[in-house]
């Protein structure tokens, strides 16, 4: 079963995603390998995130590429706007998936089998909160390990 983390009440989803990605990249797995991240979101959102990753910190660089870019194989962070691309993809990225979309992903079981850690980022906007709650319920019903980090409470 996958571990699914819900980060809710996030004020700025894209800035939060940058910080979260930085934290994940800084951590290594038990073998000392740095983790790889796939970020799934809407095209416009990912374009904005692409620009922000270049400028959010004066001291940090978050190497990233789009899934269809030649450098995707060697880049620790990959952007994907269509989650269906992951099932046919040969990229080695399989540590962490950060999910930014509102709608539940299709073929959830296959995705959760590929990614042992799944992170949902949910803002304070009502439509995102409601959609996030529905996804949380569906993941719980499937039996996945859920963890909630309410940013309004500072957790």
LOVEXBA-477958 format. One record per atom (N, C-alpha, C): residue in one letter; x negated, y, z negated. Coordinates in pm, whole numbers, padded with zeros to 5 digits, always signed. Layout:
REM LOVEXBA-477958
aXYZ...
//
This chain:
REM LOVEXBA-477958
x-00083-00119+00000x+00000+00000+00000x-00087+00126+00000x-00042+00223+00072x-00115+00350+00080x-00086+00436-00043x-00184+00518-00076x-00163+00619-00179x-00116+00745-00107x-00004+00800-00152x+00052+00919-00090x+00055+01031-00193x-00013+01140-00161x-00017+01258-00249x+00071+01367-00190x+00161+01418-00273x+00243+01532-00233x+00192+01655-00306x+00149+01754-00231x+00107+01883-00285x+00220+01980-00252x+00299+02015-00353x+00418+02097-00329x+00402+02238-00384x+00494+02324-00344x+00494+02465-00384x+00364+02536-00346x+00315+02503-00228x+00193+02563-00176x+00229+02697-00112x+00161+02802-00154x+00192+02937-00103x+00148+02954+00042x+00028+02910+00076x-00026+02926+00211x-00076+02789+00258x+00005+02724+00339x-00023+02586+00381x-00158+02572+00451x-00190+02663+00541x-00313+02648+00619x-00438+02674+00536x-00434+02776+00453x-00547+02803+00364x-00565+02687+00266x-00456+02636+00214x-00461+02521+00124x-00522+02400+00195x-00483+02380+00320x-00536+02269+00398x-00687+02283+00417x-00735+02405+00439x-00880+02428+00450x-00951+02389+00321x-00898+02435+00210x-00961+02405+00080x-00957+02256+00049x-00844+02195+00078x-00829+02051+00054x-00926+01972+00143x-00938+02011+00267x-01031+01944+00359x-01174+01958+00309x-01210+02076+00263x-01344+02099+00209x-01371+02006+00091x-01273+01993+00005x-01287+01906-00113x-01301+01759-00072x-01220+01716+00023x-01226+01577+00068x-01361+01549+00134x-01407+01640+00218x-01536+01620+00286x-01652+01617+00187x-01641+01692+00080x-01748+01696-00020x-01756+01567-00100x-01646+01494-00106x-01646+01367-00179x-01692+01256-00086x-01751+01156-00143x-01794+01040-00065x-01722+00917-00118x-01711+00816-00035x-01648+00692-00083x-01749+00612-00165x-01711+00494-00207x-01796+00414-00296x-01927+00370-00230x-01935+00375-00099x-02059+00337-00030x-02146+00458+00003x-02100+00577-00036x-02176+00697-00007x-02142+00762+00125x-02051+00701+00200x-02009+00757+00328x-01914+00874+00305x-01933+00978+00382x-01839+01090+00374x-01708+01050+00440x-01602+01104+00390x-01470+01069+00438x-01437+01141+00570x-01346+01080+00644x-01298+01142+00767x-01151+01179+00748x-01110+01283+00817x-00976+01338+00797x-00908+01355+00932x-00782+01317+00939x-00697+01350+01053x-00589+01444+01000x-00574+01558+01066x-00471+01654+01027x-00364+01654+01135x-00241+01623+01095x-00128+01619+01187x-00039+01739+01160x-00010+01814+01265x+00077+01930+01250x+00132+01972+01384x+00215+02075+01382x+00268+02131+01505x+00156+02205+01578x+00165+02214+01709x+00059+02272+01791x+00021+02412+01745x+00117+02500+01728x+00087+02639+01687x+00019+02641+01550x+00069+02562+01460x+00013+02552+01326x-00133+02506+01331x-00161+02407+01413x-00297+02357+01426x-00389+02457+01495x-00336+02532+01590x-00416+02637+01654x-00456+02743+01552x-00360+02780+01466x-00390+02876+01359x-00491+02818+01260x-00475+02691+01227x-00568+02624+01135x-00708+02616+01196x-00714+02590+01324x-00842+02587+01396x-00917+02719+01377x-00848+02830+01397x-00910+02962+01380x-00949+02986+01234x-00862+02946+01142x-00887+02970+01000x-01006+02889+00949x-01024+02770+00998x-01138+02688+00952x-01272+02752+00984x-01275+02840+01083x-01398+02912+01117x-01423+03030+01025x-01317+03079+00958x-01331+03206+00886x-01289+03205+00740x-01232+03097+00689x-01176+03101+00554x-01282+03114+00446x-01405+03074+00474x-01513+03082+00376x-01640+03131+00443x-01711+03218+00373x-01838+03268+00427x-01951+03168+00409x-01932+03071+00320x-02041+02977+00290x-02016+02834+00336x-01894+02803+00377x-01862+02665+00415x-01829+02656+00563x-01869+02546+00623x-01832+02516+00761x-01760+02383+00760x-01644+02380+00819x-01567+02256+00829x-01566+02211+00975x-01654+02119+01012x-01659+02073+01150x-01528+02004+01188x-01471+02046+01298x-01342+01992+01340x-01330+01995+01491x-01241+01912+01544x-01216+01907+01688x-01076+01854+01711x-01025+01878+01830x-00897+01820+01871x-00921+01675+01911x-00822+01593+01894x-00835+01449+01922x-00887+01422+02063x-00844+01501+02161x-00883+01475+02299x-01016+01540+02339x-01084+01602+02245x-01213+01665+02273x-01324+01560+02270x-01427+01582+02352x-01539+01487+02357x-01607+01468+02222x-01606+01570+02138x-01675+01564+02008x-01593+01497+01898x-01470+01459+01927x-01382+01404+01823x-01442+01282+01754x-01511+01197+01828x-01569+01076+01770x-01668+01106+01658x-01743+01215+01672x-01848+01248+01575x-01809+01355+01475x-01689+01406+01485x-01646+01517+01401x-01563+01463+01284x-01591+01506+01160x-01520+01449+01046x-01373+01491+01034x-01335+01601+01098x-01195+01646+01092x-01141+01651+01234x-01027+01586+01255x-00965+01582+01387x-00822+01632+01377x-00783+01718+01471x-00646+01771+01479x-00564+01688+01577x-00441+01657+01537x-00349+01580+01620x-00211+01645+01612x-00155+01683+01726x-00021+01742+01723x+00088+01637+01746x+00054+01528+01809x+00149+01420+01835x+00100+01294+01764x+00167+01258+01658x+00124+01145+01575x+00119+01015+01655x+00194+01006+01763x+00191+00886+01847x+00055+00864+01912x-00024+00970+01925x-00159+00957+01981x-00248+00870+01893x-00219+00863+01766x-00305+00788+01674x-00298+00638+01695x-00183+00588+01739x-00172+00443+01756x-00256+00392+01872x-00279+00478+01971x-00359+00438+02087x-00502+00488+02079x-00534+00558+01975x-00663+00623+01966x-00772+00527+01921x-00890+00548+01976x-01004+00466+01935x-01095+00541+01839x-01053+00658+01791x-01138+00732+01699x-01152+00656+01568x-01266+00667+01504x-01290+00592+01381x-01226+00654+01257x-01164+00768+01271x-01109+00839+01156x-00994+00759+01094x-01012+00720+00970x-00906+00641+00906x-00907+00653+00754x-00975+00753+00699x-00980+00765+00553x-00859+00839+00498x-00838+00960+00547x-00733+01046+00492x-00654+01109+00606x-00523+01108+00595x-00438+01181+00688x-00369+01292+00610x-00382+01415+00658x-00312+01529+00599x-00196+01561+00692x-00075+01552+00639x+00046+01567+00719x+00110+01702+00689x+00120+01786+00793x+00173+01921+00776x+00312+01940+00835x+00363+01843+00907x+00492+01858+00974x+00608+01843+00876x+00725+01893+00919x+00846+01879+00837x+00917+01747+00859x+00917+01700+00983x+00991+01579+01014x+00910+01455+00976x+00983+01351+00938x+00918+01225+00902x+00849+01168+01026x+00732+01111+01010x+00661+01056+01126x+00727+00928+01176x+00724+00907+01308x+00772+00780+01361x+00671+00669+01331x+00716+00548+01328x+00630+00431+01304x+00544+00450+01179x+00610+00487+01073x+00543+00518+00947x+00460+00401+00895x+00513+00280+00902x+00441+00164+00849x+00305+00145+00915x+00299+00162+01046x+00171+00145+01117x+00072+00254+01076x+00120+00375+01058x+00032+00485+01017x-00019+00464+00875x+00070+00424+00786x+00029+00401+00648x-00065+00282+00636x-00055+00187+00726x-00148+00074+00726x-00288+00119+00770x-00294+00219+00856x-00424+00267+00906x-00492+00361+00806x-00413+00442+00737x-00468+00543+00647x-00437+00506+00502x-00536+00466+00424x-00512+00430+00285x-00473+00549+00198x-00504+00669+00246x-00466+00789+00170x-00395+00885+00264x-00280+00930+00221x-00192+01016+00299x-00162+01137+00212x-00179+01256+00265x-00155+01378+00187x-00049+01461+00259x+00055+01496+00187x+00161+01583+00238x+00144+01720+00174x+00147+01825+00255x+00137+01962+00205x+00272+02029+00231x+00339+02069+00123x+00474+02125+00132x+00473+02265+00071x+00521+02363+00147x+00521+02501+00099x+00642+02530+00011x+00655+02657-00025x+00767+02702-00107x+00890+02733-00023x+00879+02727+00109x+00994+02755+00195x+01099+02646+00177x+01223+02687+00165x+01331+02595+00131x+01344+02479+00231x+01335+02508+00361x+01348+02399+00459x+01235+02297+00445x+01115+02342+00413x+01004+02249+00393x+01021+02170+00263x+01068+02238+00159x+01089+02169+00031x+01190+02056+00046x+01301+02085+00114x+01405+01983+00132x+01355+01867+00218x+01285+01899+00326x+01230+01793+00412x+01126+01710+00335x+01044+01777+00255x+00944+01708+00174x+01007+01614+00073x+01115+01658+00012x+01186+01571-00084x+01239+01446-00017x+01293+01461+00103x+01345+01345+00176x+01232+01247+00211x+01119+01299+00254x+01006+01211+00285x+00957+01141+00158x+00951+01215+00048x+00908+01158-00080x+00998+01039-00117x+01129+01059-00106x+01224+00952-00139x+01203+00830-00049x+01184+00855+00081x+01168+00741+00173x+01038+00665+00145x+00930+00735+00112x+00804+00668+00079x+00819+00586-00050x+00890+00641-00147x+00912+00571-00273x+00993+00444-00250x+01096+00453-00164x+01179+00336-00135x+01099+00225-00068x+01001+00262+00012x+00916+00163+00079x+00822+00096-00022x+00793+00166-00132x+00710+00108-00237x+00567+00156-00242x+00539+00272-00183x+00402+00325-00185x+00372+00397-00315x+00244+00402-00348x+00197+00472-00467x+00204+00622-00442x+00287+00692-00519x+00309+00835-00499x+00249+00916-00613x+00188+01028-00577x+00133+01122-00675x+00179+01261-00635x+00224+01337-00734x+00276+01471-00707x+00188+01576-00773x+00149+01675-00696x+00068+01786-00744x+00144+01915-00718x+00212+01965-00821x+00293+02085-00808x+00203+02207-00827x+00180+02280-00720x+00090+02395-00727x+00148+02510-00807x+00279+02513-00827x+00340+02614-00911x+00302+02593-01058x+00269+02468-01092x+00229+02435-01229x+00078+02429-01243x+00007+02452-01133x-00139+02451-01139x-00201+02314-01144x-00127+02209-01102x-00185+02074-01105x-00249+02038-00975
//
